[in-house]
Every structure is written in structure tokens, then in C-alpha cells.
Amino acid sequence: MAEDKIILDGLQDIVDIIVNEGKARLIQQGHVAFGEGINSLDTIVFKTVDAFVGQVYGKGYLLSQDAGIRPENYAKTSNNKGLIKRLTDWIRQKNIVIAMVKKNGKPLSPSRQTAKNLAYAIVKTHKLVGMHSYNKQRDTSKQGWLTDTVNANQAEIRAIIESVGFKYFDSIIESAVKEFNRNNK
């Protein structure tokens, strides 16, 4: 139906705003080590029997990037054996060990073992303070990519919803008038 397409197109516009603006916020917040999260963001819109659905989906950890993880919950999520390996890879990718050597001036080997030790320290800090943290304190500046995106674009999203609503009702009325005229010939 033409009416369905109007709604699906409007939903697509809304989820596209969320993904495009969300990617920009993730980059602005520095979540770009490997690009897996940003590159995984995508959308789908569809109609079910009784609803229209617009979904934004991507890597599961992006929700943690939005809300952070409280210390009491970090212990529950960090039992994954691959966490230390992923953190070690991230540390090496970002050259964090080398940056620490330059900042502190202390001899520190930029080896895989040093990066792994730092990964264990990060996990320990997150278990004590939560994620995201800086200087042993919770840091919310790297959170809110999704929440802030939706909040910042509320007016545009609302305008799309209103526009789609008007187009939808216009289409229904136009169809009803055509049907009425066809039946009254």
C-alpha cells in the first residue's frame, strides 16, 4: 500500500538520523580504536501484522558505551576470557603504552606483556569505579552517544513524524474520495 510506504520512508529517515548522528558522536567521544562498533551500526524498517518497526542495531557493547557500566555490574560483564585480549589489542592499537612512556619519562617496554598488564589494570579500575573512568573517578564524557543523539534531534524527529502523519492521512482521504467517486458513477 502507498500508505505503508509513507510510514516506512519516514521511519527510515528517523533511524538514519540516529545512526549518522550517533556515528559522529562516537567519533567525537573517541570510540574509534578499531571502528568495529561504528561500522556495525545499521538500520532496518519493516511492517508487522499490527505495527511499523524501525530498528538501529550494531555491536552489543555500544549500549555500554552509551550508558557506561556501574562497578557492581562490570564484574558481571567482564568475566569474558577475550576481554583482556581485546583490551590488550586496543591498548596496542592506540599506542597507549608508548604515550605513557613519553608522558612519564620512565623506561617502560612497549611490549605485548606491558600492554596486557595495563589491560588488567583497566579491568581492575572498571571493577572498582565503573566504565568510563578517568583518574580513578567516573567520567561521563565518553557516554551518551545514543541518548544524546536522540535528545539533540527530537525536533527533527518530531517534524518527520508529523509530516509522515499528514502525508498518511492525505493519502487515506485521497483514496477514500477516489473510491467514493468510483462507486457513485
N, C-alpha and C positions, 0 to 999 in steps of 0.2 A: 504494500500500500504506500501511496505517496506520503501519507501522514507519518508512517513509521520512519521513512527516510528522513523527514524533517527532524524528528526527535533524535534519531541515531546520529545524524550530522551534527546536531547541537551538542550531544554528549561527547562526540569525538573532539569537537573544538575545546570543550572543557577539560577533558583528560590530556589533550595536547598542551594546553596552557600549564597544567600541573607538572607534566613531565619536562617540558622545555625550561620553565622557570625553576623547577626543582633541580635539574642538572646544573643550572647556573649557580644556584645556592650551594650545592655540594662542592663545586669547584671553588667558589668563593671561600668556603669554610676549610678548604684544604684536603678534601677527601678524594685525592686524585692519584694515590700511590700506584695502583695498577690499572685503574679505570674500569675494573670489572663491575663494580656497583653501578656507576654512571652508565656504562654501556649496556647493562642488563635492563634498564628501565624501558618499559614499553607499555602499550595500551591495547585494550580490546573493548569494543562496544557490541552489544547484541541484545536481542529481544527474547525474553522467555514467554511462557504462556500468559503471564499476568504482569510483567514488568519490563522495563528497559534497564540495562545494566551497562555502566561504564567503569572499567577497571584499570587501575595503574598497577603494574606488577614489576618485580625485579628481585634481586638477591635479597634473601630474608634479613640479612644483617643491616640493611638500610633502615629498617624500623628502629634498630638500636642506635643508629646514627642520628635519627630524628629525636628520640626520647632520651637517649643515654641509658645507662644501666645503673641502678642503685647498687651499692655494695652488697647488700643482702641477696640481691638477685644475680649478681655477677658470678658468685660461686656456683650457682646452679647452671649457668650457661657456659662456663669456662672449663668444664671437665672434658672437653673435646681434645683428643690427643693431637689433632692437627693445629690447634690454636698456637702453640709455641712455634711450630714450623712456619705458620702464616705470619706471625708477628716477626719472627727472625727474618723472613724474606722481605717483609715490609721495611724493617729497620735497615737492611742492606740496600734495598731499592732507593730509600730516601737518603742514604749516606749519613745516617744519624750518628753512627759511631765516629766517623771522620769529623763531623761537625762538632761533636763533643770534645774531641782531641784539640781542635783548633780553639774552641772556646775556653777550655780549662788549661790548655798548655801542658797537660800531663801526658806522659807516654802511655798510650792505650792502643793496643793492636786492633786494627780494623778487621779482625778475623771473624769467621763464622761463629766461633765459640764466644767471642766477646758480644756479638750481636745476639746470640742465644741467651747469654747471661742477662743482657738488657731486656730481652723478651720476658724472662722470668720475673725481673724486677717490675716490669709494666703490669704483668698479671697480678703480682702481689699488691701493687698500688691500687689497681682497679678493685681488687677484693676488699681493700681497706676503705677506699674513698669513692669508688664507682667509676664509671666511664661516662663522660670525658673528665679528665682531671689535669691540673697543671700545678706544679709546686705543692703537691700533696693536698690540694683543695679541689673541690668540684668546679669544673669550668663548663658553663653552658654555652659558650660562644661557638662551639662546634656542633651544637644541637639545633633542632627545629627546622631542618630543610623542608620537610613536607608540611608541617603545621604552619610555618611562616609563609610558605608559598601559597597555601590555600587562603590564609588570612589576608595576605597582601593583594590577592586577586579576587577578593569577594565581590567587589563592584562589577568587575568584568564578567565574572561567572554568573552573577545575578542578571546582568544585562543579556547574556546569552540565553539564560533560562526564560526570561520574559519575552525575548524575541522569538524563540522557538515556540513558546506558548501561543503568541499571537499568530504566527505562521500556521501552527497546527489548527487553531480554531478557524482561521480564514479558510483553510483547505477543507475542513469539515463542512463549513457553511456553504462554500462553493459547490462541494459535492452534493449537498442536500438540495440546493437550488437547481442544479442540473437534473437531479433525479426527479424533483417535483415537476420541472418543466417537461421532462421526457414523459412522465406519467399523465400529464394534462394536455397532451396534444390531441 
